[in-house]
Amino acid sequence: MADTLGLSPVQFTRRFKRAHNMPPTDYLTRLRLQKACSLLVTTAMTLDQIAERCGYENGFYLSRVFSKKIEMSPTQYRRTHRV
């Protein structure tokens, strides 16, 4: 993205952080986890399928990131938030 905008990676990160109050990696993680939360609640997809749709290598890695950021496992989240 930095190249596309004609910026160095450091310049891009600084400007992004100034505009969004977080580094691009945190922003991307937030978007991915929002999508994962939505898929957990609205589908019966496996964690591996959700991980693939959200840009993670596999369900195990998604589960680690999810548990760290959301402070509950994907399974607990699905059980708690399903209607």
VMD Tcl script that builds the backbone (N, CA, C; Angstrom):
set m [mol new atoms 249]
animate dup $m
set s [atomselect $m all]
$s set {name element resname resid chain x y z} {
  {N N MET 1 A 0.825 -1.193 0.000}
  {CA C MET 1 A 0.000 0.000 0.000}
  {C C MET 1 A 0.869 1.255 0.000}
  {N N ALA 2 A 1.971 1.196 0.737}
  {CA C ALA 2 A 2.855 2.358 0.795}
  {C C ALA 2 A 3.367 2.709 -0.602}
  {N N ASP 3 A 3.783 1.697 -1.359}
  {CA C ASP 3 A 4.265 1.939 -2.728}
  {C C ASP 3 A 3.195 2.579 -3.596}
  {N N THR 4 A 1.982 2.086 -3.480}
  {CA C THR 4 A 0.868 2.617 -4.263}
  {C C THR 4 A 0.665 4.100 -3.988}
  {N N LEU 5 A 0.877 4.496 -2.742}
  {CA C LEU 5 A 0.695 5.896 -2.348}
  {C C LEU 5 A 1.964 6.727 -2.494}
  {N N GLY 6 A 3.052 6.080 -2.920}
  {CA C GLY 6 A 4.312 6.797 -3.077}
  {C C GLY 6 A 4.971 7.154 -1.756}
  {N N LEU 7 A 4.760 6.324 -0.752}
  {CA C LEU 7 A 5.327 6.572 0.570}
  {C C LEU 7 A 6.245 5.426 0.967}
  {N N SER 8 A 7.149 5.711 1.876}
  {CA C SER 8 A 7.939 4.620 2.461}
  {C C SER 8 A 7.034 3.894 3.450}
  {N N PRO 9 A 7.353 2.639 3.779}
  {CA C PRO 9 A 6.542 1.926 4.769}
  {C C PRO 9 A 6.435 2.666 6.104}
  {N N VAL 10 A 7.501 3.299 6.526}
  {CA C VAL 10 A 7.485 4.043 7.793}
  {C C VAL 10 A 6.555 5.255 7.689}
  {N N GLN 11 A 6.637 5.978 6.587}
  {CA C GLN 11 A 5.747 7.137 6.399}
  {C C GLN 11 A 4.282 6.704 6.370}
  {N N PHE 12 A 4.018 5.624 5.633}
  {CA C PHE 12 A 2.650 5.114 5.553}
  {C C PHE 12 A 2.122 4.759 6.944}
  {N N THR 13 A 2.929 4.029 7.714}
  {CA C THR 13 A 2.501 3.612 9.049}
  {C C THR 13 A 2.240 4.822 9.937}
  {N N ARG 14 A 3.101 5.803 9.891}
  {CA C ARG 14 A 2.907 7.019 10.703}
  {C C ARG 14 A 1.619 7.747 10.323}
  {N N ARG 15 A 1.394 7.911 9.036}
  {CA C ARG 15 A 0.193 8.622 8.584}
  {C C ARG 15 A -1.073 7.830 8.904}
  {N N PHE 16 A -1.010 6.538 8.705}
  {CA C PHE 16 A -2.158 5.681 9.013}
  {C C PHE 16 A -2.487 5.764 10.496}
  {N N LYS 17 A -1.471 5.656 11.321}
  {CA C LYS 17 A -1.668 5.700 12.776}
  {C C LYS 17 A -2.248 7.050 13.202}
  {N N ARG 18 A -1.776 8.112 12.594}
  {CA C ARG 18 A -2.289 9.445 12.911}
  {C C ARG 18 A -3.772 9.549 12.528}
  {N N ALA 19 A -4.137 8.977 11.398}
  {CA C ALA 19 A -5.510 9.077 10.905}
  {C C ALA 19 A -6.478 8.137 11.632}
  {N N HIS 20 A -6.002 6.951 12.021}
  {CA C HIS 20 A -6.897 5.937 12.575}
  {C C HIS 20 A -6.617 5.583 14.038}
  {N N ASN 21 A -5.646 6.230 14.636}
  {CA C ASN 21 A -5.279 5.997 16.037}
  {C C ASN 21 A -4.847 4.559 16.327}
  {N N MET 22 A -4.343 3.888 15.314}
  {CA C MET 22 A -3.801 2.535 15.487}
  {C C MET 22 A -2.970 2.195 14.263}
  {N N PRO 23 A -1.989 1.318 14.434}
  {CA C PRO 23 A -1.174 0.914 13.280}
  {C C PRO 23 A -1.995 0.073 12.300}
  {N N PRO 24 A -1.566 0.026 11.040}
  {CA C PRO 24 A -2.309 -0.733 10.032}
  {C C PRO 24 A -2.509 -2.202 10.403}
  {N N THR 25 A -1.536 -2.814 11.059}
  {CA C THR 25 A -1.680 -4.228 11.427}
  {C C THR 25 A -2.813 -4.425 12.433}
  {N N ASP 26 A -2.941 -3.527 13.398}
  {CA C ASP 26 A -4.036 -3.616 14.372}
  {C C ASP 26 A -5.383 -3.392 13.695}
  {N N TYR 27 A -5.421 -2.461 12.758}
  {CA C TYR 27 A -6.649 -2.177 12.016}
  {C C TYR 27 A -7.083 -3.409 11.226}
  {N N LEU 28 A -6.138 -4.039 10.552}
  {CA C LEU 28 A -6.432 -5.234 9.776}
  {C C LEU 28 A -6.908 -6.365 10.686}
  {N N THR 29 A -6.259 -6.551 11.813}
  {CA C THR 29 A -6.678 -7.578 12.761}
  {C C THR 29 A -8.100 -7.316 13.235}
  {N N ARG 30 A -8.408 -6.067 13.512}
  {CA C ARG 30 A -9.751 -5.713 13.963}
  {C C ARG 30 A -10.799 -6.065 12.902}
  {N N LEU 31 A -10.518 -5.717 11.642}
  {CA C LEU 31 A -11.452 -6.036 10.562}
  {C C LEU 31 A -11.631 -7.541 10.403}
  {N N ARG 32 A -10.525 -8.274 10.462}
  {CA C ARG 32 A -10.599 -9.733 10.327}
  {C C ARG 32 A -11.416 -10.356 11.450}
  {N N LEU 33 A -11.222 -9.875 12.665}
  {CA C LEU 33 A -11.946 -10.437 13.801}
  {C C LEU 33 A -13.423 -10.055 13.768}
  {N N GLN 34 A -13.746 -8.874 13.281}
  {CA C GLN 34 A -15.152 -8.501 13.122}
  {C C GLN 34 A -15.841 -9.447 12.147}
  {N N LYS 35 A -15.165 -9.752 11.050}
  {CA C LYS 35 A -15.704 -10.693 10.067}
  {C C LYS 35 A -15.844 -12.078 10.691}
  {N N ALA 36 A -14.839 -12.519 11.435}
  {CA C ALA 36 A -14.894 -13.824 12.085}
  {C C ALA 36 A -16.064 -13.890 13.065}
  {N N CYS 37 A -16.256 -12.857 13.847}
  {CA C CYS 37 A -17.378 -12.823 14.787}
  {C C CYS 37 A -18.702 -12.958 14.052}
  {N N SER 38 A -18.841 -12.233 12.975}
  {CA C SER 38 A -20.063 -12.293 12.180}
  {C C SER 38 A -20.301 -13.700 11.638}
  {N N LEU 39 A -19.264 -14.315 11.093}
  {CA C LEU 39 A -19.397 -15.659 10.533}
  {C C LEU 39 A -19.673 -16.700 11.620}
  {N N LEU 40 A -19.094 -16.528 12.787}
  {CA C LEU 40 A -19.350 -17.461 13.886}
  {C C LEU 40 A -20.820 -17.454 14.290}
  {N N VAL 41 A -21.420 -16.286 14.278}
  {CA C VAL 41 A -22.800 -16.150 14.730}
  {C C VAL 41 A -23.806 -16.509 13.637}
  {N N THR 42 A -23.479 -16.212 12.392}
  {CA C THR 42 A -24.479 -16.352 11.321}
  {C C THR 42 A -24.335 -17.603 10.470}
  {N N THR 43 A -23.263 -18.388 10.666}
  {CA C THR 43 A -23.071 -19.580 9.847}
  {C C THR 43 A -22.715 -20.774 10.726}
  {N N ALA 44 A -22.700 -21.929 10.099}
  {CA C ALA 44 A -22.249 -23.151 10.777}
  {C C ALA 44 A -20.874 -23.551 10.244}
  {N N MET 45 A -20.165 -22.607 9.654}
  {CA C MET 45 A -18.846 -22.886 9.085}
  {C C MET 45 A -17.884 -23.338 10.172}
  {N N THR 46 A -16.932 -24.188 9.776}
  {CA C THR 46 A -15.884 -24.607 10.704}
  {C C THR 46 A -14.909 -23.452 10.919}
  {N N LEU 47 A -14.106 -23.573 11.939}
  {CA C LEU 47 A -13.120 -22.540 12.229}
  {C C LEU 47 A -12.092 -22.426 11.095}
  {N N ASP 48 A -11.726 -23.541 10.494}
  {CA C ASP 48 A -10.806 -23.492 9.345}
  {C C ASP 48 A -11.427 -22.744 8.171}
  {N N GLN 49 A -12.696 -22.952 7.915}
  {CA C GLN 49 A -13.375 -22.243 6.826}
  {C C GLN 49 A -13.455 -20.744 7.119}
  {N N ILE 50 A -13.759 -20.402 8.356}
  {CA C ILE 50 A -13.830 -18.991 8.747}
  {C C ILE 50 A -12.452 -18.360 8.646}
  {N N ALA 51 A -11.441 -19.070 9.100}
  {CA C ALA 51 A -10.073 -18.551 9.027}
  {C C ALA 51 A -9.697 -18.226 7.591}
  {N N GLU 52 A -10.018 -19.119 6.685}
  {CA C GLU 52 A -9.707 -18.899 5.271}
  {C C GLU 52 A -10.416 -17.668 4.731}
  {N N ARG 53 A -11.656 -17.475 5.110}
  {CA C ARG 53 A -12.425 -16.316 4.650}
  {C C ARG 53 A -11.928 -14.999 5.241}
  {N N CYS 54 A -11.281 -15.094 6.395}
  {CA C CYS 54 A -10.848 -13.882 7.102}
  {C C CYS 54 A -9.358 -13.583 6.927}
  {N N GLY 55 A -8.667 -14.382 6.133}
  {CA C GLY 55 A -7.266 -14.093 5.850}
  {C C GLY 55 A -6.270 -14.710 6.811}
  {N N TYR 56 A -6.692 -15.725 7.552}
  {CA C TYR 56 A -5.767 -16.423 8.444}
  {C C TYR 56 A -5.369 -17.758 7.829}
  {N N GLU 57 A -4.196 -18.243 8.203}
  {CA C GLU 57 A -3.673 -19.493 7.653}
  {C C GLU 57 A -4.543 -20.690 7.975}
  {N N ASN 58 A -5.002 -20.764 9.212}
  {CA C ASN 58 A -5.791 -21.919 9.635}
  {C C ASN 58 A -6.602 -21.563 10.880}
  {N N GLY 59 A -7.485 -22.465 11.245}
  {CA C GLY 59 A -8.351 -22.243 12.396}
  {C C GLY 59 A -7.609 -22.154 13.710}
  {N N PHE 60 A -6.508 -22.894 13.822}
  {CA C PHE 60 A -5.737 -22.858 15.059}
  {C C PHE 60 A -5.178 -21.452 15.306}
  {N N TYR 61 A -4.601 -20.852 14.272}
  {CA C TYR 61 A -4.035 -19.514 14.438}
  {C C TYR 61 A -5.145 -18.494 14.691}
  {N N LEU 62 A -6.251 -18.606 13.960}
  {CA C LEU 62 A -7.385 -17.712 14.203}
  {C C LEU 62 A -7.842 -17.836 15.654}
  {N N SER 63 A -7.926 -19.052 16.146}
  {CA C SER 63 A -8.362 -19.267 17.518}
  {C C SER 63 A -7.430 -18.588 18.519}
  {N N ARG 64 A -6.136 -18.658 18.276}
  {CA C ARG 64 A -5.175 -18.012 19.188}
  {C C ARG 64 A -5.353 -16.496 19.189}
  {N N VAL 65 A -5.449 -15.901 17.997}
  {CA C VAL 65 A -5.618 -14.445 17.896}
  {C C VAL 65 A -6.964 -14.042 18.491}
  {N N PHE 66 A -7.997 -14.772 18.135}
  {CA C PHE 66 A -9.350 -14.485 18.607}
  {C C PHE 66 A -9.400 -14.501 20.133}
  {N N SER 67 A -8.884 -15.558 20.722}
  {CA C SER 67 A -8.918 -15.693 22.185}
  {C C SER 67 A -8.145 -14.583 22.877}
  {N N LYS 68 A -7.040 -14.182 22.296}
  {CA C LYS 68 A -6.228 -13.116 22.890}
  {C C LYS 68 A -6.946 -11.764 22.816}
  {N N LYS 69 A -7.532 -11.455 21.674}
  {CA C LYS 69 A -8.144 -10.136 21.474}
  {C C LYS 69 A -9.568 -10.042 22.017}
  {N N ILE 70 A -10.358 -11.097 21.848}
  {CA C ILE 70 A -11.765 -11.074 22.253}
  {C C ILE 70 A -11.939 -11.582 23.689}
  {N N GLU 71 A -10.924 -12.267 24.183}
  {CA C GLU 71 A -10.898 -12.794 25.547}
  {C C GLU 71 A -11.921 -13.900 25.796}
  {N N MET 72 A -12.222 -14.636 24.746}
  {CA C MET 72 A -12.969 -15.885 24.848}
  {C C MET 72 A -12.696 -16.672 23.580}
  {N N SER 73 A -12.869 -17.971 23.652}
  {CA C SER 73 A -12.591 -18.797 22.482}
  {C C SER 73 A -13.673 -18.577 21.424}
  {N N PRO 74 A -13.378 -18.884 20.177}
  {CA C PRO 74 A -14.406 -18.781 19.138}
  {C C PRO 74 A -15.639 -19.637 19.452}
  {N N THR 75 A -15.426 -20.804 20.021}
  {CA C THR 75 A -16.547 -21.682 20.382}
  {C C THR 75 A -17.431 -21.026 21.434}
  {N N GLN 76 A -16.810 -20.442 22.451}
  {CA C GLN 76 A -17.577 -19.738 23.485}
  {C C GLN 76 A -18.330 -18.556 22.875}
  {N N TYR 77 A -17.662 -17.822 21.981}
  {CA C TYR 77 A -18.299 -16.673 21.339}
  {C C TYR 77 A -19.525 -17.125 20.565}
  {N N ARG 78 A -19.378 -18.198 19.801}
  {CA C ARG 78 A -20.504 -18.714 18.995}
  {C C ARG 78 A -21.665 -19.104 19.902}
  {N N ARG 79 A -21.382 -19.819 20.978}
  {CA C ARG 79 A -22.431 -20.258 21.899}
  {C C ARG 79 A -23.127 -19.062 22.557}
  {N N THR 80 A -22.363 -18.083 22.951}
  {CA C THR 80 A -22.886 -16.929 23.676}
  {C C THR 80 A -23.715 -15.992 22.798}
  {N N HIS 81 A -23.311 -15.829 21.534}
  {CA C HIS 81 A -23.933 -14.806 20.690}
  {C C HIS 81 A -24.933 -15.307 19.657}
  {N N ARG 82 A -25.094 -16.622 19.563}
  {CA C ARG 82 A -26.083 -17.152 18.606}
  {C C ARG 82 A -27.475 -16.902 19.121}
  {N N VAL 83 A -28.384 -16.646 18.199}
  {CA C VAL 83 A -29.788 -16.395 18.559}
  {C C VAL 83 A -30.550 -17.704 18.589}
}
mol reanalyze $m
mol bondsrecalc $m
mol representation Tube
mol addrep $m
